[in-house]
Structure formats: C-alpha cells, structure tokens
Amino acid sequence: EFETKMMTGLRDQSDVLAFTGRLMALKNDYQKAYEANVKSSAIKDSIFAIRTVDINNNLYAQTLAEEKNEELQKAEAQKRRRTLLIGIISAISLLLISFLYMRMRKKERDAKDRIYKLNYTSQVQIMELEEKNRSIKQEEQRRLGMDLHDDLAGTIAAVKLKIETEVVDNPDPQQVEWLQSLSNQLGDMYQRTRNKSHQLYHGEGIEPEVAFSKRIKLITDNSFASKKYNITIDVQDELLKEVSLPIKIQLLYIIQEAVTNIIKHAMATSISIVIYEDISGLVLTITDDGKGFNTAAAKKGIGLNSISERAAAVNGTTDIISGKKGTEITVTIPV
C-alpha cells in the first residue's frame, strides 16, 4: 500500500512537471520548460526503474516459488518412493520372518518326531534286554529247580527208602517207631522239595541274542533321515556277547541320551558310534561333526550328567571333548 501511494505521488509529480513545462513553453520561457520536462522525464525514469525492479523482484519471487514448489513436489515424490520402499521392505521382512518362523517350527517338529522315534526304539531295545535279563534269571531258577528235583529230592528219596528197609528188618519196636517217624519227616521234606523244584522250573529257555550293532542301527535308523546324515556304526559284536546285560542296558541308555543331544543341539551331518575293547576295558565313543558346546557349562545340564551317572552305575568313566569341529563322548567300562 505504501509503495502504491509512493508510485501515485511520483506520477502526479511527473504530470505536474510535464504540465509546467508545456505552460512555460507557451510563455516562451524555454529554459524553465526544458528544466521541467527534464525533471518530469527523470521522475518517469525513476518510476520505470522502480517498476522494473518490482517486476524483477516479482519474477524472482515467482521463480523462487516455482523452484520451491518443484522441490516440494520432488520431496513429496521422494517421500512417496521412500514410503513405498519401506512398505516393500517391511512386507519382504514379514514374509522372511514368517518363512523363518515356519521353518524353525518345522525343524522343531522334525526334531521332536525324531526324538520320539529315538526314545521309542531305544526303549524297545532296552526292554528287550531287560526281559532277556529276566529270562536269564528265570533260566537260573529253572536250573535250580532241576538241581533240587534231581539231586536233593533224589537224595532224600534214597535215604527214606533205606530207613523204610531198616523198619522192615529191625525187631526193636521202639527203634521201628523212631525210624518210622523219621521216614515220615523225610517223606514230607521230599514232597516239599519236589513242590519247590516244580515252582522254580518254569523257564522256557533263552532266545538267541540279537547283535548289539543291530540294536544301535535300529535306534539311528528311526532317529535320523538317511539322506541327510552320514551314520557310521562299528561294534565288536563278539565282544558284546561276553558283556553282562546290565552293562548293555546302560550302554543303550547312554547312546539314547547322546543321540538326543545331537538331534537337539549339534546341527551335525555325520555321526559315528564305535564300541571296542582295549587295555582299560570296554570303550564306547560317540562322535559328531556339529557346532560343539562349552563343556564346562554343559556339565551342569541333565543330559551329560545322565551319561556320566549311567557310566558310573557300571563302574565306568566318561570323557567329553567338544569344539568347533564337533563333539566326542568316550565312555570306558572295565570288563
């Protein structure tokens, strides 16, 4: 508003000077007419200059506004692209997380399934050995029954027969009465011995022993996918025939626990189970090529303690070595 008033005042002043110049020219005062026209022209030039500056300023402001508008448009476009990119990345991340979660759950289900099969197969093998152990005890009872029947009962019967012969040939009534009482006692003893021998004599014999390597193979076949894992089993079966059933049962428990740990934690592809004999006794080694673990921290867990305790139950010792290249568990049992 101030600028408009100032421009209006300058135009009025220029018009007055121009009119004054014309008036002076009519009065033949050309000097003043010239001066008035010069001043009028100077004011017009100022007005023109001001307008020019104003136009330039307007153009400059308009240019700045257009540039800012373009920058804003570019910023908005960049913001939209960034928002779209973030949305795409978020969607991909969500899909990736979902995929990893589903894969992890599948691994957990697979591991649980393998551990279930491992436990089932191991328990079947252990139950067979425990039943075998009971059968052996039954066979021992059967042999004891036979011994009672053939030896003790036969001896009692022979003594009873000799006493009865003495009863027939002895003329002394008192001795006959005493011998008859003794014969009756031996008869009762003979009958009780026969009854006991029949109670003990109930075994049906011992089934052929299953190779220990076959028992281990049944466990590993039900625990690992054959194409994914490289399984090596090297067992001296002839040696295991001479090993007591309690030791075999503990060995199966130890193998079951070690294989469970491999499935849960090791992320291994190769597993080796070896049983052999050396100077120190029977040796079981279970080796894998997994990621290993801190043995000092792991010894606080139930799994490794269970292995050590089962080895100790048959007077054995346990040695565990683990690193980045895998784990080796060695159990030594004096036999």
Solvent accessible surface area in square Angstrom, and as a share of the most:
residue,aa,sasa,rsa
1,E,163,0.73
2,F,160,0.67
3,E,82,0.37
4,T,89,0.52
5,K,132,0.56
6,M,78,0.35
7,M,17,0.08
8,T,56,0.33
9,G,38,0.37
10,L,40,0.20
11,R,89,0.32
12,D,77,0.40
13,Q,95,0.42
14,S,2,0.01
15,D,84,0.43
16,V,93,0.54
17,L,34,0.17
18,A,17,0.14
19,F,119,0.50
20,T,48,0.28
21,G,0,0.00
22,R,142,0.52
23,L,66,0.33
24,M,30,0.14
25,A,37,0.29
26,L,145,0.72
27,K,129,0.55
28,N,109,0.56
29,D,45,0.24
30,Y,139,0.53
31,Q,116,0.52
32,K,114,0.48
33,A,5,0.04
34,Y,144,0.55
35,E,79,0.35
36,A,7,0.06
37,N,68,0.35
38,V,70,0.40
39,K,117,0.50
40,S,4,0.03
41,S,58,0.37
42,A,53,0.41
43,I,23,0.12
44,K,107,0.45
45,D,92,0.48
46,S,52,0.34
47,I,11,0.06
48,F,145,0.60
49,A,49,0.38
50,I,49,0.25
51,R,113,0.41
52,T,50,0.29
53,V,82,0.47
54,D,49,0.26
55,I,97,0.49
56,N,78,0.40
57,N,84,0.43
58,N,85,0.44
59,L,101,0.50
60,Y,138,0.52
61,A,55,0.43
62,Q,103,0.46
63,T,63,0.37
64,L,61,0.31
65,A,58,0.45
66,E,94,0.42
67,E,84,0.38
68,K,125,0.53
69,N,76,0.39
70,E,95,0.43
71,E,111,0.50
72,L,115,0.57
73,Q,107,0.47
74,K,140,0.59
75,A,52,0.40
76,E,87,0.39
77,A,26,0.20
78,Q,99,0.44
79,K,111,0.47
80,R,151,0.55
81,R,148,0.54
82,R,121,0.44
83,T,84,0.49
84,L,116,0.58
85,L,100,0.50
86,I,99,0.50
87,G,38,0.37
88,I,82,0.42
89,I,92,0.47
90,S,60,0.39
91,A,51,0.40
92,I,102,0.52
93,S,45,0.29
94,L,118,0.59
95,L,125,0.62
96,L,96,0.48
97,I,109,0.55
98,S,49,0.32
99,F,117,0.49
100,L,91,0.45
101,Y,103,0.39
102,M,111,0.50
103,R,123,0.45
104,M,100,0.44
105,R,95,0.35
106,K,113,0.48
107,K,110,0.46
108,E,75,0.33
109,R,122,0.45
110,D,52,0.27
111,A,18,0.14
112,K,143,0.61
113,D,66,0.34
114,R,45,0.16
115,I,24,0.12
116,Y,149,0.57
117,K,86,0.37
118,L,0,0.00
119,N,55,0.28
120,Y,138,0.52
121,T,11,0.06
122,S,0,0.00
123,Q,66,0.29
124,V,49,0.28
125,Q,7,0.03
126,I,1,0.01
127,M,118,0.53
128,E,77,0.34
129,L,0,0.00
130,E,57,0.26
131,E,81,0.36
132,K,27,0.12
133,N,37,0.19
134,R,123,0.45
135,S,27,0.17
136,I,54,0.27
137,K,112,0.47
138,Q,70,0.31
139,E,21,0.09
140,E,86,0.39
141,Q,75,0.33
142,R,58,0.21
143,R,118,0.43
144,L,92,0.46
145,G,1,0.01
146,M,78,0.35
147,D,77,0.40
148,L,36,0.18
149,H,74,0.33
150,D,90,0.46
151,D,90,0.46
152,L,85,0.42
153,A,1,0.01
154,G,33,0.32
155,T,78,0.45
156,I,10,0.05
157,A,38,0.30
158,A,62,0.48
159,V,66,0.38
160,K,50,0.21
161,L,118,0.59
162,K,139,0.59
163,I,17,0.09
164,E,63,0.28
165,T,72,0.42
166,E,80,0.36
167,V,26,0.15
168,V,124,0.71
169,D,103,0.53
170,N,31,0.16
171,P,125,0.79
172,D,54,0.28
173,P,103,0.65
174,Q,147,0.65
175,Q,93,0.41
176,V,38,0.22
177,E,127,0.57
178,W,161,0.57
179,L,21,0.11
180,Q,77,0.34
181,S,50,0.32
182,L,57,0.28
183,S,1,0.01
184,N,91,0.46
185,Q,111,0.49
186,L,22,0.11
187,G,17,0.16
188,D,77,0.40
189,M,86,0.38
190,Y,64,0.24
191,Q,84,0.37
192,R,144,0.52
193,T,13,0.07
194,R,64,0.23
195,N,67,0.34
196,K,101,0.43
197,S,1,0.01
198,H,97,0.43
199,Q,119,0.53
200,L,27,0.13
201,Y,96,0.36
202,H,93,0.42
203,G,10,0.10
204,E,173,0.78
205,G,39,0.38
206,I,86,0.44
207,E,132,0.59
208,P,125,0.79
209,E,65,0.29
210,V,54,0.31
211,A,44,0.34
212,F,6,0.03
213,S,28,0.18
214,K,119,0.50
215,R,7,0.03
216,I,0,0.00
217,K,109,0.46
218,L,69,0.34
219,I,0,0.00
220,T,3,0.02
221,D,82,0.43
222,N,58,0.30
223,S,1,0.01
224,F,11,0.05
225,A,54,0.42
226,S,99,0.64
227,K,204,0.87
228,K,124,0.53
229,Y,24,0.09
230,N,93,0.48
231,I,53,0.27
232,T,67,0.39
233,I,48,0.24
234,D,82,0.43
235,V,19,0.11
236,Q,83,0.37
237,D,37,0.19
238,E,124,0.56
239,L,26,0.13
240,L,3,0.02
241,K,116,0.49
242,E,150,0.67
243,V,12,0.07
244,S,57,0.37
245,L,13,0.07
246,P,68,0.43
247,I,24,0.12
248,K,8,0.03
249,I,15,0.08
250,Q,33,0.15
251,L,1,0.00
252,L,0,0.00
253,Y,44,0.17
254,I,0,0.00
255,I,0,0.00
256,Q,21,0.09
257,E,44,0.20
258,A,2,0.01
259,V,0,0.00
260,T,16,0.09
261,N,36,0.19
262,I,11,0.06
263,I,16,0.08
264,K,116,0.49
265,H,109,0.49
266,A,14,0.11
267,M,150,0.67
268,A,6,0.05
269,T,75,0.43
270,S,40,0.26
271,I,3,0.01
272,S,31,0.20
273,I,0,0.00
274,V,35,0.20
275,I,1,0.01
276,Y,73,0.28
277,E,91,0.41
278,D,66,0.34
279,I,184,0.94
280,S,63,0.41
281,G,5,0.05
282,L,1,0.00
283,V,5,0.03
284,L,1,0.01
285,T,19,0.11
286,I,3,0.02
287,T,47,0.28
288,D,12,0.06
289,D,64,0.33
290,G,4,0.04
291,K,121,0.51
292,G,14,0.14
293,F,80,0.33
294,N,100,0.51
295,T,36,0.21
296,A,72,0.56
297,A,59,0.46
298,A,31,0.24
299,K,114,0.48
300,K,174,0.74
301,G,33,0.32
302,I,155,0.78
303,G,16,0.15
304,L,14,0.07
305,N,62,0.32
306,S,25,0.16
307,I,0,0.00
308,S,45,0.29
309,E,119,0.53
310,R,74,0.27
311,A,0,0.00
312,A,61,0.48
313,A,70,0.54
314,V,20,0.11
315,N,122,0.63
316,G,9,0.09
317,T,93,0.54
318,T,40,0.23
319,D,79,0.41
320,I,24,0.12
321,I,110,0.56
322,S,27,0.17
323,G,35,0.34
324,K,196,0.83
325,K,188,0.80
326,G,11,0.11
327,T,10,0.06
328,E,66,0.29
329,I,11,0.06
330,T,29,0.17
331,V,1,0.01
332,T,28,0.16
333,I,1,0.01
334,P,77,0.48
335,V,92,0.53
